[in-house]
Amino acid sequence: MENQDKNPNLFEKFGCEVKFGDVEIGNTYPLYGMITKILDDSPGHVVVEINFSITANMSIPETEKIELLKERAFEPGIFVSTITSKEPRIEVDCSTVVFGKRQGFSA
């Protein structure tokens, strides 16, 4: 319980809430999850899979940023994305990716 006092509840601090519902094509949503597969890493047109079920198209022309994306795969992040299709699976155009601070591990 002591640790809980040191870390503020970000949902309360920023007025966030978790909602379940249907997404609408053309709307932009912050998607929480991780990159589970790199489908195409061509500069300018990167395609990744998020949470094993969402295909995300990204316009990333810089090779170093693509490499950073590969390094951060399987780390939690927020993907600001516009829904482009819901059938047969959700497809999005991702404009921004926000990863958290890297965790330090000691073995």
C-alpha positions in Angstrom: 0.0 0.0 0.0 2.9 2.3 0.6 3.9 2.3 -3.1 0.4 3.3 -4.0 0.7 6.6 -2.2 3.9 7.5 -4.1 2.3 6.9 -7.5 -0.7 9.0 -8.3 -3.7 7.5 -9.9 -3.2 8.7 -13.5 -6.8 8.0 -14.4 -8.0 10.4 -11.7 -5.2 12.9 -12.3 -5.9 13.3 -16.0 -9.6 12.5 -16.0 -9.2 9.3 -18.0 -11.6 6.4 -18.1 -11.7 3.0 -19.6 -14.7 2.4 -21.8 -15.8 -0.6 -23.8 -17.8 -0.1 -26.9 -17.8 -0.2 -30.7 -15.3 1.8 -32.6 -16.3 3.9 -35.6 -14.5 4.1 -39.0 -13.0 7.5 -39.4 -12.7 8.2 -35.7 -9.3 8.5 -33.9 -8.7 6.6 -30.7 -5.7 6.0 -28.3 -5.1 2.3 -28.4 -3.2 0.7 -25.6 -1.1 -2.3 -26.3 2.1 -3.6 -27.8 3.5 -4.4 -31.2 3.3 -8.2 -31.6 4.5 -8.5 -35.2 6.3 -6.4 -37.8 4.5 -7.1 -41.1 6.4 -4.6 -43.3 9.4 -2.5 -42.4 9.8 -0.6 -45.6 10.8 3.1 -45.0 7.8 5.3 -45.6 5.3 2.5 -45.2 5.6 0.4 -42.0 2.9 -2.1 -41.1 2.7 -3.7 -37.7 0.3 -5.9 -35.8 -0.9 -4.6 -32.4 -2.2 -6.9 -29.7 -2.2 -9.9 -32.1 -5.3 -8.5 -33.8 -5.0 -4.9 -35.1 -3.2 -4.0 -38.3 -1.6 -0.6 -38.1 -0.2 1.4 -41.0 2.5 3.9 -40.2 4.3 6.5 -42.3 7.9 6.3 -41.0 10.5 7.4 -43.5 13.6 7.3 -41.2 15.4 4.0 -40.9 16.6 4.8 -37.3 13.0 5.3 -36.2 12.0 2.0 -37.7 14.8 0.3 -35.8 13.6 2.0 -32.6 10.1 0.7 -33.2 11.5 -2.8 -33.7 13.5 -2.5 -30.4 10.4 -1.4 -28.5 8.1 -4.2 -29.9 6.5 -6.1 -27.0 6.7 -3.1 -24.8 3.5 -1.4 -23.8 2.6 1.8 -25.6 -0.2 4.0 -26.7 -1.0 4.1 -30.5 -3.0 7.2 -31.6 -4.9 5.7 -34.5 -7.7 6.4 -37.0 -9.9 3.4 -37.7 -9.9 2.7 -41.5 -11.6 -0.8 -41.5 -13.3 -3.1 -39.1 -13.8 -6.2 -41.3 -12.4 -8.8 -41.5 -10.2 -7.3 -38.7 -9.6 -3.8 -37.4 -7.1 -1.8 -39.5 -5.9 1.6 -38.5 -3.6 4.4 -39.7 -1.4 5.2 -36.7 -0.1 8.8 -36.5 1.7 8.7 -33.1 3.2 6.0 -30.8 4.0 6.8 -27.2 6.2 4.3 -25.3 6.8 4.6 -21.5 10.1 5.0 -19.8 12.4 2.0 -20.3 12.5 -0.3 -17.3 15.9 -1.2 -15.8 16.4 -4.8 -15.1 19.2 -6.4 -13.1 20.0 -10.0 -13.3 
